[in-house]
Amino acid sequence: MGLQSQIRRNNWYSIWLLICFPLVLSALSWALLFLWRYHRSNEFDPFSITQVHIDFLTIFPLIFLGVDLWFIVALFFHRQLIMRATDSKPLERKEDKRVYNLVENLCLAEGMPRMPRIYVIDDASLNAFASGIHSGSYAISMSRGILEKLDDAELEAVIAHELTHIKNRDTRLLIVSIIFVGIFAFLSEIMFKSIRYKREGGKGEGLWFAGAIGLSTLAYVVSLLIQLAISRKREFMADAGAAEMTRKPEALANALRKISADPRIEAVGRKDVAQLFIENPQERSNWFERLFSTHPPIGERIAYLEQL
């Protein structure tokens, strides 16, 4: 898959998410209203279904207004939100001229009109990520450990990897997915709280309980499917792009070996944010988490680079 094919694919996935998300959210909202109506009346009848339709049409504009506001806030403030979620701080040129020189040289060589902002994570582990939706919001964050423990060629390769994610529009797709996964997580939390605090008794309680559990599970599954829709191939593409950019595939392979020994970033607690990193900064302790991992095994990536 070439660069333009990857960009088209990521653009299509972004559009697909924007189209499908309101449809899924509408279906979940209708189902919740149906359960709420049945919980109150304890019976099924045509009037109840009609009332559900009326309730849905009444709150439909409010749902979309809330989603639009959420998306607008996330769109304009996603960099600040992600930097806070990863404990990233701005890195000034006077603090590390080496990093700025590497980033600037790569951006000039690739004809990138604007250099991404540089951030540092105060953690001795080794990891990095790129983020942003447009040229004004692009940023690269690197841990203190990766800056101190990689040599120039290895660090240049890691930066090239992150710049490739920006060029391929991977970062935009990932930011959109993080926004939507966050909304589904919020809905799941609301439904579980309803289960905890709305135990009022009555014949409809069992159905409300089962339905809320089912819808919460569905919201969680949808969030997983969104993450799986973002192919693991993006990391291989970014690795290949970095190798082409620097002409040093062995440098990135060596960097990945060092990163794999200690990628965990203590500040990263959200799985949706973890998918931004060059290697997952969270521990994957069981087979289920490894199955739904957004990153391919790092050993396969190293083997791929050694063949270039």
N, C-alpha and C positions, 0 to 999 in steps of 0.2 A: 504494500500500500504506500503510494507516494504522499508527499506533503499536501498537495491540493486535494487528494482523495480523503486524507485524514481531516482536513479543514472542513470539507463538504459534509463529511460524516458527523463531525461534532456540531456543525450548524444545524443539521437535520435533527440530531438528538435534542438540541436545545429547543427547537421549534416543537418537536414531539412532546417534550415535557410541558411546554407552555400550553399546548392544546389539550393534552390528556389530564393535566392536573385539575382544572375546573370541573371536568366531567366526573372524575373520581370523587372529588370533594362534594359535588352536588349529590351523588348517589349516597355517600356516607351521611350527609345531612338529612336526606329524605328518610333513610333507614332509622336514624336516631329519632326523628319526629314520629315515625310510625311506632317505635317502641315506647316512646313517651306517652302517646295517645292510648295505646293498649294498656300500659301500666296504670293509667288513670281510670279507664272504663272497664278493664278486665274482660273485654269481649271484642270479637271481630264483627263489624257490620259495614254496609256500604257508606253509611253516614260518616263513620270514623275514617274510612279511606278518603272520602271527599274532604273531610276536615284536614287531613294530613296534607292533601294537595294545596288547600287554601293556606295552611300554615307555612308550607314550603315556599309558595309564591310570595308570601308576606316577608319572610326573612331572607329570601334569595338575594335581593339587592344588598342587604346588610352583610351577608356572607361574602359576596364579591367585593364589597367596599373594604371589609376587614382584610381580605386576602391582598387586594390591591395596595392598601396602606402598608401591610407587612412587606410586600415585595418592593415597594418604592423605598421604604426605609432601608431594607437590606441592600437594594441596588446602589443607593447613594452612600451607605455607611458600612458596606460589607468589609472593606479593608480594615476599618477601625474595629469591627466586631471580631474578625478573624485574628487580628493582631492581639486583641485582648484575650481571645480564647487560647492562644498559643504563647502568651506572655512575651510577644516580640516587641522590641524597642528599636527606634530609629538608630541607624549606625551612621555617624558623620564621617566625612572624608578624612578629617584630621585624626580620627581614631584608628582608621585602617586604610591607608592609601593603597595598599596591596590589593585589597578586594575591589576598590573602585576602579583601579587601573585594569584589572582583569575583566570586569563587567563592561567598562567603556570600550576596551579593545574588541571584545566579542560583538558588542552592539554595532560598532562602526564597521566591522568586517561583514556583518550580516545585513547592513543597510537598515537597521531598525531606527526609526526617526526619533525615538525618545527612550532614554535609559530608564529601566524600572527603578523604583525606590528600593533602598537596601535596608534590611532590618536584621537584628541579631537577637537570638534567644539565649539568655544567660543560663546555659546548661552545658555540662562537660561532655554529654553524649554527642554522637555524630548524626546529624540529620539536616535537611533543608527542604524548602518548598517554595513554589511560586503561586501567586494568586492575582486576581484582577479580572475585570470584564472588558475594559477598554484601555487605551494607551495611558490615560491619565490616572488609572488606578492600579496598573501593573506593579507588582512588588516581588522581591525575592527575600526570603528570610533564611538565615543560616545560624546554626547553633554555635556557641562559643567553642565547643569541642571540635567542630568540623573546621573552623578557621585556624585553630591551633595545631591540629594533628595531621592535616593534609599538606603535602607539598604543593608548589605552584601549579604543576601540571595536573595533579589530582583535583585541586580546588577549581581550576579552570574548567575541567571536564564536568564537575558537578554543576557549576554555573551554566555551562552550555546545555546541560540536560534541562535545567529549569527554564532557560530561554527558549528551548524547543517546545516545552509545554505552552509557553506564551504564544509562540508563532503558530502552533497547531490549534489554538483556541481551546486547548484542554482546560485551561484555568476558567474560562467563561462557563463551559459546560459544568464543571465541578461546582462553581459558585451557585449556579442555578439549582443544581441538585441539592446542595446544602440548604438553600432557602426552603425548598419544598419538603425535604426530609424533616427540617425543623418544624414546619407546620404540622406534618403528620405526627411527629413526636408530641407536639403540644395537644393535638386532638386526643391521642391515646392517653395522655396524662389526665385530661378532663374526664374521659370516660371511666378510667379507673377510680378517680375521686368520686364520681357519681355512684359507683358500686359501693364504695366505702361509706359514704355518708347518706345515701338515699335508701337505706334499708327500712322501709316503712311498713312492710307486711302486706298481706293481700294475695289474691290468686295470681296477679300479674307479676309478682316479684321474681318468680323463677325465670320467666321469659325475659324480663328486663335484665336480670343478672347474666343469663346466657347470651342474650343479644349484645350487651355491652362488652362482654368478654370477646365475642366473635368479631365485633367491629373493631375493637382495640387490636386484636390479632391481625385483622385485615389491614389496618393502617400500618402496622409494623411490617407486614409482608410487602406492602406496596413500597415502603421506604427501602426495603432490601432489594426489591426488583429495580428500583431507580438506580441504586448503587451498582447492581449487576449489569444494568444497561450500559454503564460506562466501562467499556471493555478494558481488560487488563493489558491489551495490546498497546495501550497508550504509553506504558512504561518502556516497552521494547522500542516503540517509535521514537520516544524521547532519547533513549540510549543510542539508537542509530543516528539520530540527529546530532547528538553531542559528539559522537565519533567522527561524523562528517565535518562538523564545525571546527573541531580542534585537530583532526587528523591523528588523534592519539587514543584509539579505543582501549589500549592497555592501561592508560591513565585512569579512565573511568572504571575499568574492571578492578584495578587496585583500590580505588576510592570506595567502591561497593563492598569490597572485602573488609575494609576498615569499618565502614558504616554498619555492616551486618553484625559486627562484634558488639556494638553498643548503640543501637538506634533509639532507645527509649527516651522520650522527652517527658519529664514529670508533669509539666504544665498542661499537656494535652489530655483532656478527659473525654472528649467527644469523638465518637467513631466517624461521624461524617466529616469532621475537620481532619482527622488522621489520614484520610485518603489523599489529601493534598501532598503529603510528604514523599520524598524520594524512596523511602522505605517506611513501612508502617511503624509509627513511634509507640504503639501500644503492644502489650503482650497478647499473643494469640494462644491461649492455654488449652483449647479443645478443638476437636475436629470440625465442629459446626462453625466456629469463628474462622478457621482456616478455609472452609468450603466457601464462605461468603466473603473472603478477603478480596479487596480491590487491588491488591498487588500480587504479581506472579512471584514464585520463589526466587530469591535473590541469586541462588546458585544457577538457575536457568539463565538469568540475565547476564551473569558473568561468563557462562559458557557461550552465549550468543555473541558477546563482545570479543571473545577470544577467537571466534571464527571470522571476524571482519578483517 
